[in-house]
Amino acid sequence: MTLAQLGWHPFFEAHAAPFRESGFTVARVAIPHRDRYVLYTEHGELWGEVTGKFRFEAEGTHVYPTVGDWVVISPRVEEGSASIHHVLERRSKFSRKVPGAKTDEQVLAANVDTIFLVNGLDGDFNPRRIERYLTVAWESGASPVIILNKSDLCENLEEVLGEVESIAMGTPILTMSAKLHEGVEPLLEFLPAGKTGALLGSSGVGKSTLINLLLGRDMQPTQEVRETDSRGRHTTTRRELVLLPSGGMLIDSPGMRELQLWGGEGLAGSFEDIEALATGCRFRDCEHETEPGCAVQEALTDGSLDAGRYESYQKLLRELRYLERKKDQRAAQIEKERWKKIGRLAKDIQKRKGKV
């Protein structure tokens, strides 16, 4: 494998240059495990572990390597292993808030060029979920593409396609049936040699079937979805960078039952129509509720803005505002703990001086 085949870019070269001068080389993370990583390198596939210095200096789990990352390593080729010293600056990253009450970032994939948002056209189809995924995708820095899979199960395809187009804001939409091998070829146009894509979506939407089809072999196990609610079970159990015969790369990931937002910059890209309407409001700080001259409320009244879409926008906006408050509280707590450590260190120094 060459670095170019693995997606190397001048952006990474600029950040890697100081490390190269010190004798280090680079690798790409293919599979992250709990404490070890499968790395793709010019020397072949190696097992990597972060150094003790890396662990000591890490500010949180979000700075640890994830699938798609480029890392600085010192390889031990004869042992089939390597030490990971540093994670290079990411060109893009797909993040979410960690599940549960904790306010931390979880980076699901890094250095992705195109994010494929896979949706099943069966009983689990949900336009509001697409809006949420689009918001996170635009936040990542990668380009989103919407995939509508299982077209063979959809009796009103044109109607559904029109509904998705109304919320896609120009995002490319691909309709296909991976199971029947129909309509998959256009996806490869987004994955030329050296480019990286990522498949994201709920369990049961057909990501594993799609991966197997693109590879021409069964790499991932597949399972039938439940007939009662069209939900699937997790057949993919880890995130993995897959090398395709076409020369492109694709990151597969387990289906997500929970996708909480982490940043708010993607909201404008996902709800471009509402953001544009808001610029026509009489007041700059309009909350789009009862204020006079509200362009958003006028659009809701005349039907040019769908009420369900606006409700989805408001829900995501409230979620982001709440998250920002939690982030501020978390930052204050971290700063408080830092000063406590400084205080304890100062007391220890004074004690030692007193003994001398």
QUINOR-V949789 format. One record per residue. OMEGA is omega in radians with two decimals (* if undefined). NEAR is the number of other ideal C-beta (glycine too) atoms within 10 Angstrom. D_LAST is the distance of its C-alpha to the last C-alpha in Angstrom with 2 decimals. Layout:
omega = (OMEGA;OMEGA)
near = (NEAR;NEAR)
d_last = (D_LAST;D_LAST)
This chain:
omega = (3.02;3.12;3.14;3.12;-3.11;3.07;3.13;-3.01;3.10;3.08;-3.13;-3.14;-3.14;-3.13;-3.11;-3.03;-3.13;3.14;3.10;3.14;3.12;3.06;3.13;3.03;-3.04;3.10;3.08;-3.12;3.14;-3.13;3.04;2.99;-3.07;-3.10;-3.10;-3.07;2.96;-3.07;2.97;-3.08;3.05;3.11;-3.07;-3.10;3.14;2.98;-3.12;3.03;3.10;-3.12;3.07;3.11;3.10;-3.12;-3.09;-3.05;-3.08;-3.13;-3.13;-3.10;-3.09;3.13;3.11;3.14;3.02;-3.11;-3.12;-3.13;2.91;-3.07;3.08;-3.04;2.86;-3.03;2.97;-2.97;-3.10;3.12;-3.08;-3.06;-3.13;3.02;3.13;-3.08;-2.99;3.00;3.14;3.09;-3.11;3.06;3.09;3.08;3.12;-3.05;2.98;2.98;3.14;3.11;3.13;-3.01;-3.07;-3.13;3.12;3.13;3.00;3.12;-3.06;-3.13;-3.09;3.05;3.12;3.10;-3.10;3.07;3.11;-3.13;-2.99;3.14;3.12;3.13;3.09;-3.09;-3.11;-3.13;-3.05;-3.14;3.14;3.08;3.11;3.11;3.12;3.13;3.11;3.13;3.13;-3.13;3.12;3.10;-3.01;-3.05;3.07;3.12;-3.13;2.98;3.13;3.07;3.05;-3.08;3.14;3.13;3.13;-3.13;-3.06;-3.11;-3.13;-3.02;-3.10;3.13;3.14;3.13;3.10;3.12;-3.14;3.12;-3.11;3.13;-3.05;3.14;3.09;3.10;3.12;3.14;3.09;3.04;-3.07;2.96;-3.12;-3.11;-3.14;3.14;-3.10;3.02;-3.07;-3.02;-3.13;3.13;-3.09;3.10;3.11;-3.07;3.06;-3.11;3.09;3.14;-3.06;3.02;3.08;3.08;3.13;3.14;-3.13;3.05;3.07;-3.11;3.07;-3.12;-3.12;3.09;-3.14;3.09;-3.13;-3.13;-3.13;3.13;-3.07;3.11;-3.13;3.07;-3.11;3.05;3.11;3.12;3.07;3.08;3.11;-3.14;-3.05;-3.07;3.13;3.09;3.12;3.03;-3.10;3.03;3.04;-3.04;-3.13;3.05;-3.03;3.05;-3.06;3.09;-3.08;3.09;-3.12;-3.10;3.06;3.14;-3.11;3.10;3.06;-3.10;3.09;3.06;-3.08;3.05;-3.08;3.11;3.10;-3.12;3.03;3.12;-3.03;-3.07;-3.11;-3.08;-3.12;3.14;-3.10;-3.11;-3.10;-3.11;-3.13;3.11;3.12;3.10;-3.08;3.13;3.13;3.12;-3.11;-3.10;-3.10;-3.11;-3.10;3.10;3.09;3.12;-3.09;-3.09;3.08;3.10;-3.13;-3.11;-3.14;3.12;3.10;3.13;3.08;-3.12;-3.10;3.05;3.13;3.04;-3.12;-3.10;3.13;3.11;3.13;3.10;3.09;3.10;-3.14;3.14;3.13;3.13;3.10;3.13;-3.13;3.13;3.10;3.13;3.14;3.09;3.12;3.10;3.12;3.12;3.13;3.13;3.12;3.13;3.11;3.13;3.11;3.12;3.12;-3.13;3.05;3.11;3.11;3.13;3.13;3.12;3.13;3.11;3.11;3.13;3.13;3.10;-3.13;3.11;3.13;3.13;3.12;*)
near = (14;8;20;11;16;20;22;17;14;7;14;19;14;11;17;21;9;11;17;12;8;9;7;17;17;23;27;28;25;24;17;22;10;5;8;14;26;19;25;21;21;15;17;11;13;20;15;22;16;20;14;9;11;19;10;7;10;13;7;10;12;15;15;18;23;24;27;27;24;28;25;22;25;15;21;13;12;7;9;12;15;23;18;22;16;22;21;21;13;22;18;20;21;26;20;18;21;16;12;9;7;10;17;13;16;17;23;22;29;28;28;30;21;20;28;26;24;24;24;26;25;19;15;20;19;13;17;14;16;25;21;20;24;23;26;25;28;23;23;25;18;23;16;24;21;22;26;24;27;25;20;15;15;19;7;10;14;8;9;18;17;10;15;18;13;12;20;20;17;8;19;15;16;19;19;24;19;26;16;12;11;12;17;18;10;13;22;15;12;17;20;11;12;17;17;25;26;28;25;27;25;21;20;25;29;25;29;25;20;25;23;16;18;22;15;9;9;12;14;17;10;18;12;8;20;13;8;7;11;18;17;22;11;13;16;19;9;12;19;18;25;18;15;17;10;14;14;24;26;25;26;22;18;15;20;16;10;9;18;15;20;24;19;16;12;23;23;15;17;27;25;13;18;21;15;11;21;15;8;13;19;10;10;7;6;17;11;19;9;7;14;9;11;21;18;21;19;14;18;18;10;8;8;10;19;16;9;12;18;19;12;22;21;15;13;21;16;10;17;18;11;11;17;12;11;14;16;11;11;13;11;10;11;11;10;9;10;10;9;10;9;10;10;10;10;10;10;10;10;10;10;9;8;7;6;5)
d_last = (59.83;59.13;56.69;59.72;61.29;58.12;58.18;55.97;56.19;55.18;52.83;50.74;51.09;49.49;46.41;46.31;46.59;42.86;42.28;45.32;43.93;40.96;43.41;43.60;46.89;48.10;49.79;51.39;50.53;53.71;52.61;49.32;48.44;45.55;43.02;45.23;47.67;50.97;50.89;53.89;53.19;55.17;54.42;55.98;54.48;50.86;48.47;45.29;41.88;39.16;35.93;32.59;31.43;34.54;33.81;30.21;31.41;34.63;35.07;37.74;40.64;42.82;40.98;41.66;44.78;48.11;51.66;52.84;49.43;48.85;45.59;43.77;43.61;42.98;45.98;46.41;50.18;50.84;48.84;50.40;47.02;44.65;41.18;41.25;38.69;40.10;42.98;45.07;46.09;48.94;52.34;53.22;51.83;53.56;51.18;51.54;49.40;48.30;50.71;49.76;47.69;44.59;44.41;43.63;45.59;47.32;48.62;51.78;52.87;51.95;53.86;57.22;60.18;62.54;61.94;64.99;65.22;67.44;69.60;72.30;75.71;76.25;75.53;71.83;72.56;70.60;70.70;67.79;65.60;66.66;65.51;62.05;61.79;63.00;60.34;57.56;59.31;59.57;55.90;55.03;56.38;58.97;62.71;64.21;67.50;69.13;70.78;73.43;73.98;76.70;79.38;81.94;81.02;81.47;84.94;84.30;82.33;83.58;82.67;79.15;78.67;79.71;77.21;74.35;75.48;75.28;71.53;70.62;70.64;71.87;69.69;71.75;73.28;74.42;76.70;77.07;77.68;75.32;77.06;80.42;78.98;80.28;78.82;75.65;76.38;75.39;71.81;71.48;72.18;68.71;67.14;68.08;66.29;62.56;62.43;60.62;61.95;60.62;62.70;61.61;63.48;63.97;64.78;68.42;69.21;69.90;66.87;66.98;70.74;70.28;67.63;69.92;72.84;71.01;69.79;73.22;71.82;70.25;66.49;65.70;67.37;69.40;70.54;73.25;72.25;73.28;76.72;75.85;73.30;73.07;69.39;68.00;65.38;62.44;63.90;61.22;57.88;55.60;55.38;56.67;57.62;61.16;62.83;66.46;69.44;70.06;66.79;65.08;62.30;62.12;59.24;60.42;58.49;59.02;60.98;58.98;59.77;57.27;56.66;54.51;54.02;50.72;51.70;54.55;55.73;58.31;60.14;62.00;63.27;64.45;66.08;67.26;70.47;68.79;66.30;69.31;71.17;68.23;68.48;71.90;70.73;71.36;67.78;64.79;62.70;65.60;64.65;68.11;69.09;71.32;70.74;73.96;74.62;72.49;73.71;72.11;73.96;77.15;76.79;76.28;79.38;81.65;80.42;79.07;75.60;75.41;73.93;72.22;70.50;69.31;68.02;66.07;64.60;63.57;61.99;59.84;58.94;57.79;55.76;54.02;53.25;51.77;49.70;48.33;47.22;45.48;43.80;42.51;41.15;39.53;37.94;36.59;35.12;33.45;31.97;30.74;29.07;27.48;25.88;24.69;22.89;21.38;20.29;18.70;16.88;15.59;14.40;12.60;10.79;9.95;8.79;6.41;5.14;5.41;3.79;0.00)
